[in-house]
Amino acid sequence: MFMLKLLLQMLVLPPAGPLLLAIAGAWLTRVHGRGARRAGWTLLVAGLASQWLLATPVVASALSAAAQRYPALDLARSVEAQAVVILGGDWARREASEYGGAPAAGDGLLGRVAYGAYVAHHTGLPVLISGLPREVQAMRASLSRDFGVEPRWLEDRSHDTFESAQRSAPMLQADGIRRIILVTSAVHEWRAVHEFQDAGLAVVPAPEGFWSWPGTGPHRYWPNSSALKASTDALHEIVGDPARRAMAALGVRRQRP
């Protein structure tokens, strides 16, 4: 199931999805037959145009706003949680030369780690980290080395958010933990909260990394790599949430009793 999901994401989401559409269109333009050539030009233009639009800050901002459904956590108010959970799911460096070859969190993962450490320091709550082995190693190293936080629980067998929730919940519940603060990216928070609620935990959302493009000038309509990544992340979550509900309704995934 995980490999099928990964393959579909690679084929459908940008940048590969629109480019494959354009390539298919370019091939059809060389086929004999007016109908095929017309369809080919349509696909070629649609693929290139969608890639351009998804890479523009104005489109990326709109998609991100649709995916970022939870506001920032207000730590001035009591959250009455018992633990902080930080999710993996982004780039992890197995050997960072600047740290003497030790693991390190990179890019988006570092943002989650930094904010999770901030929440842990502010609340004094113990921390669980969840993800793949390389992600958990990098998160643990960064938390301990850079932020002075030593995670209490390590869950390193999860390929996706569903598995993180299903495997983290028993570890926490065994220690009497029923209510958590869940730290992940702002676009991912909605789906992650529902996965952990379905696993039997009460969840306080703690999104980080809200994406929006500053300013209102014409540069909002010029494509760039940052906007393309933001669009891709947002589309992944916008499509992923109904897919999550459909798989749950159809019983495709087995949840803990």
MIBAMI-15445 format. One record per atom (N, C-alpha, C, O): z, x, y. Coordinates in pm, whole numbers, plus 50000, padded with zeros to 5 digits. Atoms other than C-alpha are relative to their C-alpha. Example, Ala and Ser with C-alpha at 12.3 -4.5 7.8 and 13.67 -1.06 7.14 Angstrom:
<recs>
500005008949881
507805123049550
500005009050120
500665019450118
499944991849881
507145136749894
500734992350109
500904997450220
</recs>
This chain:
<recs>
500005008349879
500005000050000
500005008750126
499295005950222
499934991249883
500895028050240
498675006950025
498215007650139
501274993149984
497655046950174
498914990550046
498034994350123
500975009949955
495635015050216
500184997050147
499204996150221
499725002349858
497335008150549
499515011650085
498915009650190
500404988249924
496705043750664
498485000850011
497955004050118
501464999749998
493025041750568
499444989550096
498524992450173
500465010549910
492555008750752
500255003750145
499405001350231
499704995749863
494265022551062
499005010450047
498545009750161
500934989349962
492005053051062
498604994550026
497894999350114
501365005349989
488845032051020
499844990050114
498764988750170
500115011049904
489655003851264
500445004050140
499775000750238
499454996949869
491765018051546
499215011150068
498565019250000
500644988949929
490385040851820
500755013049971
501955012949942
501384998849957
489035066351844
498964997749890
497784995749920
500985000650109
487435063851497
499294986549993
498084986149972
500595013350015
486875026051493
498794997750089
497704994750038
501165001849914
484655023051801
498885010149975
497705006649987
501034989950027
482855055551715
499224996649873
498004998249869
500705004150122
482055043351363
499094988150027
497994987149971
500835011349962
480775011151514
498735004850071
497634999950043
501144994649928
478515030851748
499055007549906
497835006649921
500844992650095
477285053251464
499194990449913
498014992649887
500715010050079
476435022851252
498884993750082
497794991250030
501035005549913
474545008451549
498845009550019
497685005550015
501064990149982
472645040651607
499115001049876
497905002749887
500794999650123
471575040851241
499094987749990
497944988949948
500805012250009
470385004751259
498825000050097
497804993750070
501114999649905
468225012151562
498795007149942
497685005649995
501094992750062
466085034251335
499404992549882
498434996949821
500505008050113
465605007151072
498854991350047
498864986250159
501135008549966
462324988151067
500454985450005
501254981049922
499655014149986
462624952251180
500674997550134
501655004150170
499485002649866
463274937651521
501464995549997
502264999650080
498625004950008
466444919651414
501005011149976
502065011450037
499104988950030
468014951051269
500175009050122
501285013350153
499894991349882
467164971651578
500824993350110
501614999850178
499225007149899
468584944751807
501495000449966
502335002850054
498604999150042
471794943751604
500535014250019
501675016150060
499584986149983
471904981751611
500345003350143
501365009650170
499714997549859
471654983451989
501274992850045
502034998050127
498795007549965
474354956752016
501255007549953
502225008850027
498854992650053
476714976351791
500215013250072
501345017250099
499894987149931
475935009251964
500644998350137
501555005750173
499445002449867
476664995352310
501454995249990
502304999550067
498645005150016
479744976552187
500975011249964
502095011650015
499134989150040
481175007652022
500315009650114
501465013250137
499804990649889
480645030652319
500764993550115
501624999850176
499335007049890
481755004452574
501484997849968
502334999650055
498595002250035
484944996152384
500795012950002
501955013150043
499314987049993
485795033052350
500295003750145
501385008450176
499814997049857
485315037652724
501124991450058
502024996550125
499015009049943
487375007052813
501405003049949
502365003050027
498694997150056
490235015552577
500595012950054
501815014850051
499534987349943
490445050052736
500294999150149
500675009050210
499715001549858
490855035853087
501454995750020
501954987549943
498605003649977
494395033253230
500224985150023
501264979849983
499785014149972
493884997253343
500084991949870
500924983049858
499955006950129
493164985352987
501225004549920
501894996249858
498844994950073
495825007852834
501294993950052
502194990849975
498795006049941
498424994153077
500164985549956
501274981149926
499945014150041
497544958152989
500414998849853
501244990449819
499655000450141
497724964752614
501445004349977
502154998449896
498634995250016
500974984252647
501004989450046
502044987449983
499115010549951
502554956352852
500134988849898
501204982849884
499965010450102
501634931752575
500855004249881
501494995849817
499264995250117
503224953652308
501455003150031
502305002149942
498634996349962
506354964052501
500794987450034
500914983750151
499415013349982
508294931752451
501485000250032
502034990150077
498564999149970
511874944152491
500215008350126
499535018450146
499684991849883
513344956652819
500865011949960
501335012849846
499154988450026
515234989252845
501434995549974
501904985650029
498605003050034
518754989152701
500905002950121
500815013650181
499044998349891
521464984252964
501325004949941
502114997149889
498804994250059
524205008052855
501244997750085
502345001250045
498845003649920
526424996153139
500734987949942
501884985249977
499415011750065
527054965152929
500415003649857
499805012249795
499534997550135
528964964652601
498974995049898
498504983749907
500985003950102
526614964452300
500674996649868
500064990349782
499205003350120
529344961852032
499285003949871
499354996749772
500674995050119
527264982051786
500905010049928
501925014349981
499194990950081
528565004851511
499295013149966
499915022449917
500764987950030
525795030751474
498705000050080
498234989650125
501314998349936
522635044351634
499015004449893
499265014049820
501054996550095
519465045251423
498785004850079
498304997850168
501184994349934
516585067751536
498895001049896
499055007249791
501125000150094
513215062551369
499045011550025
498805015450139
501074990149991
510635089151294
498674992950024
498634982150083
501295006449986
506945081751284
499075006750098
498075000750139
500884992849909
505435107851511
499955014549956
500515018349853
500274986250039
504435144251508
501295008249989
502125008250079
498884991050022
506985168551361
499475013949968
498525015349891
500424986150021
506645206351365
500905006249894
502115007449913
499224994350110
507715222251039
500535013950035
501655017549997
499594986549961
507845257451184
499605002450144
498425004950173
500254997749858
508145261551561
500315014650032
501475018850025
499814985649979
507615298251650
500985002950112
501725012750107
499094997449887
509525295151979
501464997749963
502365001950036
498645001950050
512585284251779
500275008749877
501115005449794
499794990950112
512345313151535
499524994749868
500034998549763
500535005750123
510335293051283
500764988049949
500454983049841
499235011850042
512845264551264
499214987250031
498304987650114
500705012649971
511695227951261
500314995450142
501334999050201
499815005649866
511285209651592
499224987050012
498124985649957
500705012549971
510385174751704
498955002550107
499195010050202
501074998149903
507115172851894
499574987150064
499714976450005
500615011049927
505555149852151
500874987549997
502034987850040
499285012749995
506585113452103
501305000049923
502244993249963
498784999550079
509175121451838
501155006150080
502305001950066
498974993849917
511045143552083
500574990150100
501764990550131
499515010249909
511265114352325
501024991049932
502044987649992
499055008350074
512965093152059
501305007549975
502395001949990
498824991950029
515325121351967
500855001750126
502085000250120
499264997949876
516285128252328
500724987350044
501894987750083
499375012449959
516935091852406
501074995749900
502124990549939
498985003150100
518775086452078
501265008150021
502375002950007
498844991649972
521035115752161
500734995050125
501964994950129
499395005549878
521625101152508
500844987649969
501964986250017
499285012250038
522625067652358
501245003649918
502314997749938
498874996150083
524855084652101
501125006150083
502305003150061
498984994149912
526645105152368
500674989250084
501894989550105
499475010449911
527075074552590
500934990549925
501944986049980
499235009850075
528445052052315
501025006249906
501984999649866
499114993750095
530155077352090
499794995449857
500674997349773
500275005550133
528525061251784
499345010349910
498635019249958
500684991050095
527415079551468
498524996749992
498084985950030
501465001049996
523695084951412
499425000649859
499845008749776
500854999150120
521295077751126
498585003050046
498104997150143
501414997449972
517785092451131
499194996949875
499644999449763
500795004950111
514985078950915
498545003750019
498015003350130
501424996749996
511445089550828
499615008149878
500295007849776
500434990950105
509525113950613
500855012750003
501485015550105
499174988050003
511225146450505
499755009550118
500705014550178
500284990649890
509425167850766
500484994450134
500935002050220
499535006349877
510285142751041
501525000950010
502075004350116
498544999850000
513945140750941
500525014150022
501495016050095
499584986149979
514245178650922
499855003950147
500755010150205
500234996649859
512725182351269
500954992550091
501474998250187
499085007949918
514835154151415
501425005449991
502125006650092
498644994650017
518025168051268
500165013250073
501175015550140
499924987049933
517265203151395
500054998350152
500855004850219
500045002049854
516415190851746
501284993450050
501814997350154
498765006749959
519435167751765
501165009850004
501925010250101
498874990750008
521865194751656
499865011650097
500805014950170
500224988049919
520335224551836
499914997050148
500515004150230
500315002549860
519195208652161
500914989950068
501044989850191
499235010849939
521525179052211
501434999049948
502194990349993
498624999950048
524715186752020
500404987649924
501564983449930
499735011950079
524445156351793
499695003149854
498585007349821
500204997950143
524915159451416
499924986449931
500934979349925
500135013150064
523535129051230
500954998649880
501175008149805
499115002650114
525915113050981
499204996249876
499564999849764
500825004550113
523185097450764
498575005350016
498025005350126
501384995350002
519795111750666
499234991649897
499564991749778
500855007950090
517175088450519
498605005850011
497945004050114
501254992349989
514065108950438
498974996349893
498205004949850
500955004150103
512055088450186
499084988750047
498444982149965
500745011649948
510325063350415
498655003950057
498555013250138
501354997849948
506595062250481
499684991150120
498794994350199
500265009149889
506735033150726
501294992950041
502364995649986
498815006549946
509105010650919
500664990849899
501884989949892
499445008650104
509504985950634
500905007949906
502015003649876
499214991950090
510715013350403
501235005750070
502305006750009
498844995249925
512975027650674
501104989650003
502274992849980
499015010749994
514704994150711
500624997449864
501844996249851
499505003250133
514974987450339
500885011049942
501775008249861
499224988950055
516415022050266
501185003850089
502185009250040
498894996749909
518595026450574
501124989749991
502304993349999
498995010650000
520364992950550
501085002049895
502265000849929
498914997950097
522205000150221
500915011650035
502115010950011
499184988549962
523375034050350
501014996150106
502185000050100
499125004249892
524825018050661
501014989649952
502204990549984
499125010650047
526254987350490
501075005149905
502164999549898
498994994050088
528035009250235
501185005450079
502295006450026
498934995249912
530055022950528
500494989050095
501174991950193
499515011149920
530694988450673
499254997750129
499724990550216
500805001449878
527954990750938
499154987349988
498394985749893
500765012550001
526484956651022
499144998250125
498204990250125
500715001749873
525224960451382
499635013850053
500495022650066
500494986849961
523084989351504
499264999450134
498804988950178
500924997949888
521345002551813
498785007149942
498905017749882
501224994750062
517745008951712
499125006750105
498635000350198
500794992149906
515895036751896
498635003049941
498515009149834
501384996750035
512125038651872
499164998350125
499694994950231
500845001149881
509135037952105
499924985650047
500124976349968
499985013449941
508805008152339
498984990849936
499254979049917
501015008650061
505584995552178
500364996549856
499934986249804
499655001950140
507064998651828
501274991849982
501554987149871
498665005750011
510454983051904
499994985849942
500834982649858
500025013950044
509494946551844
499894999149847
500674992249782
500215000550144
508204952151491
501165006549926
501585001549821
498904993150065
510994976551406
501264991349996
501954990849895
498815008749996
513724952251516
499924989449890
500904986949820
500145010650099
512344924951292
500085005449857
500604998649769
499884994150133
512054948250993
501485002449965
501894999849852
498584997250026
515734958351027
500814987149992
501774986449916
499335012850014
516844922551082
499734993949863
500634988349800
500345005150133
514994912550765
500765007549890
500985002149782
499234992250096
516924940250587
501484996850004
502255002349926
498625004749998
520204923550684
500905005950106
502125004750097
499204994149893
521334941750998
499794992650132
498694987750160
500145004649862
522034928851347
499555011850084
500035023050066
500674989049931
519984949251591
500074998350151
499794987650205
500084999149854
520354959351956
498795008950032
498835020850000
501194991849973
516894971152076
500285010750105
500925008150207
499884988949905
516805004952249
498655007050011
498495018149960
501344994049990
513145011652337
499975011850096
500735012350192
500194988649910
512035044252495
498505002550016
497694997949936
501394996249979
508795057852637
499124988650046
498014987149995
500845010749944
507535027852833
498775006250066
498885015950141
501254994249949
503885034152921
499394990950106
499184979050082
500775006949896
502235023753246
499385010850088
499915021850100
500714990149919
499775041053477
500374998150146
500224987150200
499605001449860
501035048253828
498804998650093
497725003950067
501055001049898
498995038654130
499044988649974
499004982749866
500965011150009
496285013354198
498605004250042
497764995650069
501304995149954
493325035354293
498924998849895
499174993949785
501145000950093
489895037654130
500165008449876
499445006349778
499814991650118
491165064253889
500514991849880
500464996549767
499555008550110
492605035453684
498854996049908
499074992149794
501165004250078
489075028153566
499255011849939
498185009949880
500644988350056
488225063753464
500725004149872
501945005649873
499344997550129
488885072153096
500695013549993
500265023250054
499314987450027
491355098652985
500704998949864
500884987949812
499444999750134
492995109152658
501374993349992
501704987149890
498675006350000
496485097152756
499884984849989
500624978549914
500195014550005
495235061852814
499474995749864
499864985249813
500535003450131
493275062052488
501114999849895
501144990949810
498884999850095
496405071652294
500914987950022
501374981749926
499165011549970
498415044652471
499364987249946
500054978749889
500715011750053
495765018652383
500084999549848
500304988849790
499944999550146
495725030152021
501374996049949
501484988049856
498645003350041
499515028251990
500294985150020
500894978749934
499755014149971
499614993852151
499244991049903
499804981249852
500785008050095
496804980051933
500595000549860
500594990549788
499374998750131
498534993351625
501144990149985
501314984049879
498865009150007
501614972751708
499594985450017
500154976649953
500465013849979
499764941851832
499404994549871
499614982849838
500575004250127
497844940451504
501045000649888
501024992449797
499034997950107
500764952851294
501024988949986
501484986249875
498975010550010
503184924751380
499524987949919
500234983749828
500465011050087
501074895851242
499745004549857
499914996649764
500184994950136
500224917950944
501335000649927
501424997449808
498654999850059
503964922850884
500414986149954
500924984449843
499615013750034
504564885350890
499174994549886
499684987249801
500865004850107
501594878450666
500425006049865
500474998849765
499604993750125
502704903750403
501344994649952
501544993049831
498725005850039
506244889550410
499824986049942
500454982449843
500235013750046
504954853950370
499334999749863
499614990949781
500744999650126
502654863750082
500765007249889
500325007449774
499224992850099
505334884049906
499365012949955
499625017649844
500674987650036
503194915349910
501005011549990
500875020249905
498994989549999
506214937149989
501304994749943
501674983249968
498745004150060
509444935949794
501145004150089
501315015950118
498844997249919
512544933150008
501255000749910
501274995649798
498734999650073
516074940749899
500574985849991
500374977950083
499365013150008
517984910149773
501004998250113
501644987750123
</recs>
